[in-house]
């Protein structure tokens, strides 16, 4: 099992629309390079250990999906999120994207999908 497949299992377990999210992402693999689910702190480089606190209860406490765009069709990538019930969808771009990725081969774009209730 790949690391991405492990991440997909966490998405299915942790997010209300997890099964649909994974289905949509797999169907549109050409639109992204990687996907992770987390509960980030601000600034994004800060650590948040809520997952560690809750893991003994078998809870993966996350609220945000991060999708590294392939930049082949960002409009289509953003459009697939419409049925996921997210509270916010926006982009991390330019210097902030480079900073959070700690380097990248091109000017990266990260789609951030956030749910308040998670």
ABEGO torsion letter per residue (X at the ends): XBAAAAAAAAAAAABAAAAAAAAAAAAAAAABABBBBBBBBOBAABBBAAAAAAAAAGBBBBABBBBBBAGABAAAAAAAAAAAGBABBBBBBEAAAAAAAGEBABBBBBBBBBBAAX
